[in-house]
Amino acid sequence: MKHAPGNPALSLFACGCRLLGTIVSILGWEIMHPSEAQLAAAVSAAKAKQALTQTEQDRFLGSVFNVEQIELVDKWIATNDPAIDRSEAIRRLVELGLKVKK
């Protein structure tokens, strides 16, 4: 592994990785790589957690905005940046609203 001059964080990380590799070798441990099934299960669990978080966000937004306002935000997302979620869309809309000159 190359030394990262000028970046102490990278240098420290590289030293830590080398030390961990040495310890693993001394102990005779084998580094296990996850199987495709384990990776799929981890991704599934992450998506379930994200869905739960999104449900919690939707519940909160529903208490602040009415259904029509949420639908307008969803339409704005669809036409501007489908990759973002409602919270980010609302942040951007507020930002745009604050920039408008009166």
Phi and psi restraints in degrees (range 20) as a CNS / XPLOR table:
assign (resid 1 and name C) (resid 2 and name N)
       (resid 2 and name CA) (resid 2 and name C) 1.0 -75.7 20.0 2
assign (resid 2 and name N) (resid 2 and name CA)
       (resid 2 and name C) (resid 3 and name N) 1.0 146.8 20.0 2
assign (resid 2 and name C) (resid 3 and name N)
       (resid 3 and name CA) (resid 3 and name C) 1.0 -76.7 20.0 2
assign (resid 3 and name N) (resid 3 and name CA)
       (resid 3 and name C) (resid 4 and name N) 1.0 144.0 20.0 2
assign (resid 3 and name C) (resid 4 and name N)
       (resid 4 and name CA) (resid 4 and name C) 1.0 -106.6 20.0 2
assign (resid 4 and name N) (resid 4 and name CA)
       (resid 4 and name C) (resid 5 and name N) 1.0 84.4 20.0 2
assign (resid 4 and name C) (resid 5 and name N)
       (resid 5 and name CA) (resid 5 and name C) 1.0 -64.4 20.0 2
assign (resid 5 and name N) (resid 5 and name CA)
       (resid 5 and name C) (resid 6 and name N) 1.0 140.3 20.0 2
assign (resid 5 and name C) (resid 6 and name N)
       (resid 6 and name CA) (resid 6 and name C) 1.0 86.3 20.0 2
assign (resid 6 and name N) (resid 6 and name CA)
       (resid 6 and name C) (resid 7 and name N) 1.0 -8.2 20.0 2
assign (resid 6 and name C) (resid 7 and name N)
       (resid 7 and name CA) (resid 7 and name C) 1.0 -127.8 20.0 2
assign (resid 7 and name N) (resid 7 and name CA)
       (resid 7 and name C) (resid 8 and name N) 1.0 92.9 20.0 2
assign (resid 7 and name C) (resid 8 and name N)
       (resid 8 and name CA) (resid 8 and name C) 1.0 -61.2 20.0 2
assign (resid 8 and name N) (resid 8 and name CA)
       (resid 8 and name C) (resid 9 and name N) 1.0 -32.5 20.0 2
assign (resid 8 and name C) (resid 9 and name N)
       (resid 9 and name CA) (resid 9 and name C) 1.0 -65.0 20.0 2
assign (resid 9 and name N) (resid 9 and name CA)
       (resid 9 and name C) (resid 10 and name N) 1.0 -44.1 20.0 2
assign (resid 9 and name C) (resid 10 and name N)
       (resid 10 and name CA) (resid 10 and name C) 1.0 -67.2 20.0 2
assign (resid 10 and name N) (resid 10 and name CA)
       (resid 10 and name C) (resid 11 and name N) 1.0 -38.0 20.0 2
assign (resid 10 and name C) (resid 11 and name N)
       (resid 11 and name CA) (resid 11 and name C) 1.0 -63.2 20.0 2
assign (resid 11 and name N) (resid 11 and name CA)
       (resid 11 and name C) (resid 12 and name N) 1.0 -44.2 20.0 2
assign (resid 11 and name C) (resid 12 and name N)
       (resid 12 and name CA) (resid 12 and name C) 1.0 -64.0 20.0 2
assign (resid 12 and name N) (resid 12 and name CA)
       (resid 12 and name C) (resid 13 and name N) 1.0 -41.2 20.0 2
assign (resid 12 and name C) (resid 13 and name N)
       (resid 13 and name CA) (resid 13 and name C) 1.0 -62.2 20.0 2
assign (resid 13 and name N) (resid 13 and name CA)
       (resid 13 and name C) (resid 14 and name N) 1.0 -44.4 20.0 2
assign (resid 13 and name C) (resid 14 and name N)
       (resid 14 and name CA) (resid 14 and name C) 1.0 -62.1 20.0 2
assign (resid 14 and name N) (resid 14 and name CA)
       (resid 14 and name C) (resid 15 and name N) 1.0 -42.0 20.0 2
assign (resid 14 and name C) (resid 15 and name N)
       (resid 15 and name CA) (resid 15 and name C) 1.0 -62.9 20.0 2
assign (resid 15 and name N) (resid 15 and name CA)
       (resid 15 and name C) (resid 16 and name N) 1.0 -41.5 20.0 2
assign (resid 15 and name C) (resid 16 and name N)
       (resid 16 and name CA) (resid 16 and name C) 1.0 -62.7 20.0 2
assign (resid 16 and name N) (resid 16 and name CA)
       (resid 16 and name C) (resid 17 and name N) 1.0 -40.9 20.0 2
assign (resid 16 and name C) (resid 17 and name N)
       (resid 17 and name CA) (resid 17 and name C) 1.0 -65.2 20.0 2
assign (resid 17 and name N) (resid 17 and name CA)
       (resid 17 and name C) (resid 18 and name N) 1.0 -42.8 20.0 2
assign (resid 17 and name C) (resid 18 and name N)
       (resid 18 and name CA) (resid 18 and name C) 1.0 -63.7 20.0 2
assign (resid 18 and name N) (resid 18 and name CA)
       (resid 18 and name C) (resid 19 and name N) 1.0 -42.7 20.0 2
assign (resid 18 and name C) (resid 19 and name N)
       (resid 19 and name CA) (resid 19 and name C) 1.0 -62.7 20.0 2
assign (resid 19 and name N) (resid 19 and name CA)
       (resid 19 and name C) (resid 20 and name N) 1.0 -44.5 20.0 2
assign (resid 19 and name C) (resid 20 and name N)
       (resid 20 and name CA) (resid 20 and name C) 1.0 -61.7 20.0 2
assign (resid 20 and name N) (resid 20 and name CA)
       (resid 20 and name C) (resid 21 and name N) 1.0 -42.9 20.0 2
assign (resid 20 and name C) (resid 21 and name N)
       (resid 21 and name CA) (resid 21 and name C) 1.0 -61.3 20.0 2
assign (resid 21 and name N) (resid 21 and name CA)
       (resid 21 and name C) (resid 22 and name N) 1.0 -39.7 20.0 2
assign (resid 21 and name C) (resid 22 and name N)
       (resid 22 and name CA) (resid 22 and name C) 1.0 -65.2 20.0 2
assign (resid 22 and name N) (resid 22 and name CA)
       (resid 22 and name C) (resid 23 and name N) 1.0 -45.1 20.0 2
assign (resid 22 and name C) (resid 23 and name N)
       (resid 23 and name CA) (resid 23 and name C) 1.0 -61.8 20.0 2
assign (resid 23 and name N) (resid 23 and name CA)
       (resid 23 and name C) (resid 24 and name N) 1.0 -43.9 20.0 2
assign (resid 23 and name C) (resid 24 and name N)
       (resid 24 and name CA) (resid 24 and name C) 1.0 -60.8 20.0 2
assign (resid 24 and name N) (resid 24 and name CA)
       (resid 24 and name C) (resid 25 and name N) 1.0 -42.2 20.0 2
assign (resid 24 and name C) (resid 25 and name N)
       (resid 25 and name CA) (resid 25 and name C) 1.0 -65.3 20.0 2
assign (resid 25 and name N) (resid 25 and name CA)
       (resid 25 and name C) (resid 26 and name N) 1.0 -44.8 20.0 2
assign (resid 25 and name C) (resid 26 and name N)
       (resid 26 and name CA) (resid 26 and name C) 1.0 -61.3 20.0 2
assign (resid 26 and name N) (resid 26 and name CA)
       (resid 26 and name C) (resid 27 and name N) 1.0 -43.1 20.0 2
assign (resid 26 and name C) (resid 27 and name N)
       (resid 27 and name CA) (resid 27 and name C) 1.0 -77.8 20.0 2
assign (resid 27 and name N) (resid 27 and name CA)
       (resid 27 and name C) (resid 28 and name N) 1.0 -11.4 20.0 2
assign (resid 27 and name C) (resid 28 and name N)
       (resid 28 and name CA) (resid 28 and name C) 1.0 74.2 20.0 2
assign (resid 28 and name N) (resid 28 and name CA)
       (resid 28 and name C) (resid 29 and name N) 1.0 20.6 20.0 2
assign (resid 28 and name C) (resid 29 and name N)
       (resid 29 and name CA) (resid 29 and name C) 1.0 -75.2 20.0 2
assign (resid 29 and name N) (resid 29 and name CA)
       (resid 29 and name C) (resid 30 and name N) 1.0 156.6 20.0 2
assign (resid 29 and name C) (resid 30 and name N)
       (resid 30 and name CA) (resid 30 and name C) 1.0 -113.5 20.0 2
assign (resid 30 and name N) (resid 30 and name CA)
       (resid 30 and name C) (resid 31 and name N) 1.0 130.1 20.0 2
assign (resid 30 and name C) (resid 31 and name N)
       (resid 31 and name CA) (resid 31 and name C) 1.0 -78.9 20.0 2
assign (resid 31 and name N) (resid 31 and name CA)
       (resid 31 and name C) (resid 32 and name N) 1.0 122.1 20.0 2
assign (resid 31 and name C) (resid 32 and name N)
       (resid 32 and name CA) (resid 32 and name C) 1.0 -91.8 20.0 2
assign (resid 32 and name N) (resid 32 and name CA)
       (resid 32 and name C) (resid 33 and name N) 1.0 134.7 20.0 2
assign (resid 32 and name C) (resid 33 and name N)
       (resid 33 and name CA) (resid 33 and name C) 1.0 -102.6 20.0 2
assign (resid 33 and name N) (resid 33 and name CA)
       (resid 33 and name C) (resid 34 and name N) 1.0 137.2 20.0 2
assign (resid 33 and name C) (resid 34 and name N)
       (resid 34 and name CA) (resid 34 and name C) 1.0 -65.6 20.0 2
assign (resid 34 and name N) (resid 34 and name CA)
       (resid 34 and name C) (resid 35 and name N) 1.0 145.9 20.0 2
assign (resid 34 and name C) (resid 35 and name N)
       (resid 35 and name CA) (resid 35 and name C) 1.0 -76.8 20.0 2
assign (resid 35 and name N) (resid 35 and name CA)
       (resid 35 and name C) (resid 36 and name N) 1.0 169.9 20.0 2
assign (resid 35 and name C) (resid 36 and name N)
       (resid 36 and name CA) (resid 36 and name C) 1.0 -61.6 20.0 2
assign (resid 36 and name N) (resid 36 and name CA)
       (resid 36 and name C) (resid 37 and name N) 1.0 -36.7 20.0 2
assign (resid 36 and name C) (resid 37 and name N)
       (resid 37 and name CA) (resid 37 and name C) 1.0 -65.5 20.0 2
assign (resid 37 and name N) (resid 37 and name CA)
       (resid 37 and name C) (resid 38 and name N) 1.0 -40.7 20.0 2
assign (resid 37 and name C) (resid 38 and name N)
       (resid 38 and name CA) (resid 38 and name C) 1.0 -66.1 20.0 2
assign (resid 38 and name N) (resid 38 and name CA)
       (resid 38 and name C) (resid 39 and name N) 1.0 -41.0 20.0 2
assign (resid 38 and name C) (resid 39 and name N)
       (resid 39 and name CA) (resid 39 and name C) 1.0 -63.4 20.0 2
assign (resid 39 and name N) (resid 39 and name CA)
       (resid 39 and name C) (resid 40 and name N) 1.0 -42.8 20.0 2
assign (resid 39 and name C) (resid 40 and name N)
       (resid 40 and name CA) (resid 40 and name C) 1.0 -62.9 20.0 2
assign (resid 40 and name N) (resid 40 and name CA)
       (resid 40 and name C) (resid 41 and name N) 1.0 -40.1 20.0 2
assign (resid 40 and name C) (resid 41 and name N)
       (resid 41 and name CA) (resid 41 and name C) 1.0 -65.5 20.0 2
assign (resid 41 and name N) (resid 41 and name CA)
       (resid 41 and name C) (resid 42 and name N) 1.0 -39.5 20.0 2
assign (resid 41 and name C) (resid 42 and name N)
       (resid 42 and name CA) (resid 42 and name C) 1.0 -65.8 20.0 2
assign (resid 42 and name N) (resid 42 and name CA)
       (resid 42 and name C) (resid 43 and name N) 1.0 -42.2 20.0 2
assign (resid 42 and name C) (resid 43 and name N)
       (resid 43 and name CA) (resid 43 and name C) 1.0 -64.2 20.0 2
assign (resid 43 and name N) (resid 43 and name CA)
       (resid 43 and name C) (resid 44 and name N) 1.0 -42.5 20.0 2
assign (resid 43 and name C) (resid 44 and name N)
       (resid 44 and name CA) (resid 44 and name C) 1.0 -61.6 20.0 2
assign (resid 44 and name N) (resid 44 and name CA)
       (resid 44 and name C) (resid 45 and name N) 1.0 -43.2 20.0 2
assign (resid 44 and name C) (resid 45 and name N)
       (resid 45 and name CA) (resid 45 and name C) 1.0 -64.2 20.0 2
assign (resid 45 and name N) (resid 45 and name CA)
       (resid 45 and name C) (resid 46 and name N) 1.0 -40.2 20.0 2
assign (resid 45 and name C) (resid 46 and name N)
       (resid 46 and name CA) (resid 46 and name C) 1.0 -65.0 20.0 2
assign (resid 46 and name N) (resid 46 and name CA)
       (resid 46 and name C) (resid 47 and name N) 1.0 -40.7 20.0 2
assign (resid 46 and name C) (resid 47 and name N)
       (resid 47 and name CA) (resid 47 and name C) 1.0 -66.4 20.0 2
assign (resid 47 and name N) (resid 47 and name CA)
       (resid 47 and name C) (resid 48 and name N) 1.0 -38.5 20.0 2
assign (resid 47 and name C) (resid 48 and name N)
       (resid 48 and name CA) (resid 48 and name C) 1.0 -64.0 20.0 2
assign (resid 48 and name N) (resid 48 and name CA)
       (resid 48 and name C) (resid 49 and name N) 1.0 -41.1 20.0 2
assign (resid 48 and name C) (resid 49 and name N)
       (resid 49 and name CA) (resid 49 and name C) 1.0 -64.6 20.0 2
assign (resid 49 and name N) (resid 49 and name CA)
       (resid 49 and name C) (resid 50 and name N) 1.0 -42.1 20.0 2
assign (resid 49 and name C) (resid 50 and name N)
       (resid 50 and name CA) (resid 50 and name C) 1.0 -63.4 20.0 2
assign (resid 50 and name N) (resid 50 and name CA)
       (resid 50 and name C) (resid 51 and name N) 1.0 -40.8 20.0 2
assign (resid 50 and name C) (resid 51 and name N)
       (resid 51 and name CA) (resid 51 and name C) 1.0 -63.7 20.0 2
assign (resid 51 and name N) (resid 51 and name CA)
       (resid 51 and name C) (resid 52 and name N) 1.0 -40.9 20.0 2
assign (resid 51 and name C) (resid 52 and name N)
       (resid 52 and name CA) (resid 52 and name C) 1.0 -63.1 20.0 2
assign (resid 52 and name N) (resid 52 and name CA)
       (resid 52 and name C) (resid 53 and name N) 1.0 -44.3 20.0 2
assign (resid 52 and name C) (resid 53 and name N)
       (resid 53 and name CA) (resid 53 and name C) 1.0 -61.3 20.0 2
assign (resid 53 and name N) (resid 53 and name CA)
       (resid 53 and name C) (resid 54 and name N) 1.0 -42.6 20.0 2
assign (resid 53 and name C) (resid 54 and name N)
       (resid 54 and name CA) (resid 54 and name C) 1.0 -62.7 20.0 2
assign (resid 54 and name N) (resid 54 and name CA)
       (resid 54 and name C) (resid 55 and name N) 1.0 -39.3 20.0 2
assign (resid 54 and name C) (resid 55 and name N)
       (resid 55 and name CA) (resid 55 and name C) 1.0 -62.6 20.0 2
assign (resid 55 and name N) (resid 55 and name CA)
       (resid 55 and name C) (resid 56 and name N) 1.0 -42.8 20.0 2
assign (resid 55 and name C) (resid 56 and name N)
       (resid 56 and name CA) (resid 56 and name C) 1.0 -62.7 20.0 2
assign (resid 56 and name N) (resid 56 and name CA)
       (resid 56 and name C) (resid 57 and name N) 1.0 -41.0 20.0 2
assign (resid 56 and name C) (resid 57 and name N)
       (resid 57 and name CA) (resid 57 and name C) 1.0 -64.4 20.0 2
assign (resid 57 and name N) (resid 57 and name CA)
       (resid 57 and name C) (resid 58 and name N) 1.0 -43.4 20.0 2
assign (resid 57 and name C) (resid 58 and name N)
       (resid 58 and name CA) (resid 58 and name C) 1.0 -60.8 20.0 2
assign (resid 58 and name N) (resid 58 and name CA)
       (resid 58 and name C) (resid 59 and name N) 1.0 -40.2 20.0 2
assign (resid 58 and name C) (resid 59 and name N)
       (resid 59 and name CA) (resid 59 and name C) 1.0 -62.3 20.0 2
assign (resid 59 and name N) (resid 59 and name CA)
       (resid 59 and name C) (resid 60 and name N) 1.0 -41.8 20.0 2
assign (resid 59 and name C) (resid 60 and name N)
       (resid 60 and name CA) (resid 60 and name C) 1.0 -66.4 20.0 2
assign (resid 60 and name N) (resid 60 and name CA)
       (resid 60 and name C) (resid 61 and name N) 1.0 -46.3 20.0 2
assign (resid 60 and name C) (resid 61 and name N)
       (resid 61 and name CA) (resid 61 and name C) 1.0 -61.8 20.0 2
assign (resid 61 and name N) (resid 61 and name CA)
       (resid 61 and name C) (resid 62 and name N) 1.0 -36.2 20.0 2
assign (resid 61 and name C) (resid 62 and name N)
       (resid 62 and name CA) (resid 62 and name C) 1.0 -64.4 20.0 2
assign (resid 62 and name N) (resid 62 and name CA)
       (resid 62 and name C) (resid 63 and name N) 1.0 -24.2 20.0 2
assign (resid 62 and name C) (resid 63 and name N)
       (resid 63 and name CA) (resid 63 and name C) 1.0 -85.0 20.0 2
assign (resid 63 and name N) (resid 63 and name CA)
       (resid 63 and name C) (resid 64 and name N) 1.0 -16.9 20.0 2
assign (resid 63 and name C) (resid 64 and name N)
       (resid 64 and name CA) (resid 64 and name C) 1.0 -100.7 20.0 2
assign (resid 64 and name N) (resid 64 and name CA)
       (resid 64 and name C) (resid 65 and name N) 1.0 -40.0 20.0 2
assign (resid 64 and name C) (resid 65 and name N)
       (resid 65 and name CA) (resid 65 and name C) 1.0 -114.5 20.0 2
assign (resid 65 and name N) (resid 65 and name CA)
       (resid 65 and name C) (resid 66 and name N) 1.0 152.3 20.0 2
assign (resid 65 and name C) (resid 66 and name N)
       (resid 66 and name CA) (resid 66 and name C) 1.0 -84.5 20.0 2
assign (resid 66 and name N) (resid 66 and name CA)
       (resid 66 and name C) (resid 67 and name N) 1.0 171.6 20.0 2
assign (resid 66 and name C) (resid 67 and name N)
       (resid 67 and name CA) (resid 67 and name C) 1.0 -59.3 20.0 2
assign (resid 67 and name N) (resid 67 and name CA)
       (resid 67 and name C) (resid 68 and name N) 1.0 -41.3 20.0 2
assign (resid 67 and name C) (resid 68 and name N)
       (resid 68 and name CA) (resid 68 and name C) 1.0 -63.6 20.0 2
assign (resid 68 and name N) (resid 68 and name CA)
       (resid 68 and name C) (resid 69 and name N) 1.0 -39.8 20.0 2
assign (resid 68 and name C) (resid 69 and name N)
       (resid 69 and name CA) (resid 69 and name C) 1.0 -66.2 20.0 2
assign (resid 69 and name N) (resid 69 and name CA)
       (resid 69 and name C) (resid 70 and name N) 1.0 -40.8 20.0 2
assign (resid 69 and name C) (resid 70 and name N)
       (resid 70 and name CA) (resid 70 and name C) 1.0 -64.7 20.0 2
assign (resid 70 and name N) (resid 70 and name CA)
       (resid 70 and name C) (resid 71 and name N) 1.0 -39.4 20.0 2
assign (resid 70 and name C) (resid 71 and name N)
       (resid 71 and name CA) (resid 71 and name C) 1.0 -63.2 20.0 2
assign (resid 71 and name N) (resid 71 and name CA)
       (resid 71 and name C) (resid 72 and name N) 1.0 -38.6 20.0 2
assign (resid 71 and name C) (resid 72 and name N)
       (resid 72 and name CA) (resid 72 and name C) 1.0 -64.4 20.0 2
assign (resid 72 and name N) (resid 72 and name CA)
       (resid 72 and name C) (resid 73 and name N) 1.0 -40.2 20.0 2
assign (resid 72 and name C) (resid 73 and name N)
       (resid 73 and name CA) (resid 73 and name C) 1.0 -63.0 20.0 2
assign (resid 73 and name N) (resid 73 and name CA)
       (resid 73 and name C) (resid 74 and name N) 1.0 -43.5 20.0 2
assign (resid 73 and name C) (resid 74 and name N)
       (resid 74 and name CA) (resid 74 and name C) 1.0 -60.8 20.0 2
assign (resid 74 and name N) (resid 74 and name CA)
       (resid 74 and name C) (resid 75 and name N) 1.0 -40.0 20.0 2
assign (resid 74 and name C) (resid 75 and name N)
       (resid 75 and name CA) (resid 75 and name C) 1.0 -65.7 20.0 2
assign (resid 75 and name N) (resid 75 and name CA)
       (resid 75 and name C) (resid 76 and name N) 1.0 -39.9 20.0 2
assign (resid 75 and name C) (resid 76 and name N)
       (resid 76 and name CA) (resid 76 and name C) 1.0 -62.6 20.0 2
assign (resid 76 and name N) (resid 76 and name CA)
       (resid 76 and name C) (resid 77 and name N) 1.0 -42.3 20.0 2
assign (resid 76 and name C) (resid 77 and name N)
       (resid 77 and name CA) (resid 77 and name C) 1.0 -60.0 20.0 2
assign (resid 77 and name N) (resid 77 and name CA)
       (resid 77 and name C) (resid 78 and name N) 1.0 -47.1 20.0 2
assign (resid 77 and name C) (resid 78 and name N)
       (resid 78 and name CA) (resid 78 and name C) 1.0 -60.8 20.0 2
assign (resid 78 and name N) (resid 78 and name CA)
       (resid 78 and name C) (resid 79 and name N) 1.0 -35.4 20.0 2
assign (resid 78 and name C) (resid 79 and name N)
       (resid 79 and name CA) (resid 79 and name C) 1.0 -91.0 20.0 2
assign (resid 79 and name N) (resid 79 and name CA)
       (resid 79 and name C) (resid 80 and name N) 1.0 -16.4 20.0 2
assign (resid 79 and name C) (resid 80 and name N)
       (resid 80 and name CA) (resid 80 and name C) 1.0 -110.6 20.0 2
assign (resid 80 and name N) (resid 80 and name CA)
       (resid 80 and name C) (resid 81 and name N) 1.0 -49.4 20.0 2
assign (resid 80 and name C) (resid 81 and name N)
       (resid 81 and name CA) (resid 81 and name C) 1.0 -159.6 20.0 2
assign (resid 81 and name N) (resid 81 and name CA)
       (resid 81 and name C) (resid 82 and name N) 1.0 86.8 20.0 2
assign (resid 81 and name C) (resid 82 and name N)
       (resid 82 and name CA) (resid 82 and name C) 1.0 -60.9 20.0 2
assign (resid 82 and name N) (resid 82 and name CA)
       (resid 82 and name C) (resid 83 and name N) 1.0 -12.6 20.0 2
assign (resid 82 and name C) (resid 83 and name N)
       (resid 83 and name CA) (resid 83 and name C) 1.0 -79.8 20.0 2
assign (resid 83 and name N) (resid 83 and name CA)
       (resid 83 and name C) (resid 84 and name N) 1.0 -13.9 20.0 2
assign (resid 83 and name C) (resid 84 and name N)
       (resid 84 and name CA) (resid 84 and name C) 1.0 -94.1 20.0 2
assign (resid 84 and name N) (resid 84 and name CA)
       (resid 84 and name C) (resid 85 and name N) 1.0 161.4 20.0 2
assign (resid 84 and name C) (resid 85 and name N)
       (resid 85 and name CA) (resid 85 and name C) 1.0 -96.1 20.0 2
assign (resid 85 and name N) (resid 85 and name CA)
       (resid 85 and name C) (resid 86 and name N) 1.0 177.7 20.0 2
assign (resid 85 and name C) (resid 86 and name N)
       (resid 86 and name CA) (resid 86 and name C) 1.0 -62.2 20.0 2
assign (resid 86 and name N) (resid 86 and name CA)
       (resid 86 and name C) (resid 87 and name N) 1.0 -40.9 20.0 2
assign (resid 86 and name C) (resid 87 and name N)
       (resid 87 and name CA) (resid 87 and name C) 1.0 -60.0 20.0 2
assign (resid 87 and name N) (resid 87 and name CA)
       (resid 87 and name C) (resid 88 and name N) 1.0 -45.9 20.0 2
assign (resid 87 and name C) (resid 88 and name N)
       (resid 88 and name CA) (resid 88 and name C) 1.0 -65.5 20.0 2
assign (resid 88 and name N) (resid 88 and name CA)
       (resid 88 and name C) (resid 89 and name N) 1.0 -38.5 20.0 2
assign (resid 88 and name C) (resid 89 and name N)
       (resid 89 and name CA) (resid 89 and name C) 1.0 -62.0 20.0 2
assign (resid 89 and name N) (resid 89 and name CA)
       (resid 89 and name C) (resid 90 and name N) 1.0 -43.3 20.0 2
assign (resid 89 and name C) (resid 90 and name N)
       (resid 90 and name CA) (resid 90 and name C) 1.0 -64.6 20.0 2
assign (resid 90 and name N) (resid 90 and name CA)
       (resid 90 and name C) (resid 91 and name N) 1.0 -40.2 20.0 2
assign (resid 90 and name C) (resid 91 and name N)
       (resid 91 and name CA) (resid 91 and name C) 1.0 -58.7 20.0 2
assign (resid 91 and name N) (resid 91 and name CA)
       (resid 91 and name C) (resid 92 and name N) 1.0 -45.2 20.0 2
assign (resid 91 and name C) (resid 92 and name N)
       (resid 92 and name CA) (resid 92 and name C) 1.0 -66.8 20.0 2
assign (resid 92 and name N) (resid 92 and name CA)
       (resid 92 and name C) (resid 93 and name N) 1.0 -39.5 20.0 2
assign (resid 92 and name C) (resid 93 and name N)
       (resid 93 and name CA) (resid 93 and name C) 1.0 -65.5 20.0 2
assign (resid 93 and name N) (resid 93 and name CA)
       (resid 93 and name C) (resid 94 and name N) 1.0 -40.0 20.0 2
assign (resid 93 and name C) (resid 94 and name N)
       (resid 94 and name CA) (resid 94 and name C) 1.0 -63.3 20.0 2
assign (resid 94 and name N) (resid 94 and name CA)
       (resid 94 and name C) (resid 95 and name N) 1.0 -44.6 20.0 2
assign (resid 94 and name C) (resid 95 and name N)
       (resid 95 and name CA) (resid 95 and name C) 1.0 -57.4 20.0 2
assign (resid 95 and name N) (resid 95 and name CA)
       (resid 95 and name C) (resid 96 and name N) 1.0 -46.2 20.0 2
assign (resid 95 and name C) (resid 96 and name N)
       (resid 96 and name CA) (resid 96 and name C) 1.0 -62.8 20.0 2
assign (resid 96 and name N) (resid 96 and name CA)
       (resid 96 and name C) (resid 97 and name N) 1.0 -41.3 20.0 2
assign (resid 96 and name C) (resid 97 and name N)
       (resid 97 and name CA) (resid 97 and name C) 1.0 -64.1 20.0 2
assign (resid 97 and name N) (resid 97 and name CA)
       (resid 97 and name C) (resid 98 and name N) 1.0 -36.9 20.0 2
assign (resid 97 and name C) (resid 98 and name N)
       (resid 98 and name CA) (resid 98 and name C) 1.0 -72.5 20.0 2
assign (resid 98 and name N) (resid 98 and name CA)
       (resid 98 and name C) (resid 99 and name N) 1.0 -22.6 20.0 2
assign (resid 98 and name C) (resid 99 and name N)
       (resid 99 and name CA) (resid 99 and name C) 1.0 -82.1 20.0 2
assign (resid 99 and name N) (resid 99 and name CA)
       (resid 99 and name C) (resid 100 and name N) 1.0 -17.8 20.0 2
assign (resid 99 and name C) (resid 100 and name N)
       (resid 100 and name CA) (resid 100 and name C) 1.0 -68.1 20.0 2
assign (resid 100 and name N) (resid 100 and name CA)
       (resid 100 and name C) (resid 101 and name N) 1.0 130.0 20.0 2
assign (resid 100 and name C) (resid 101 and name N)
       (resid 101 and name CA) (resid 101 and name C) 1.0 -83.1 20.0 2
assign (resid 101 and name N) (resid 101 and name CA)
       (resid 101 and name C) (resid 102 and name N) 1.0 142.2 20.0 2
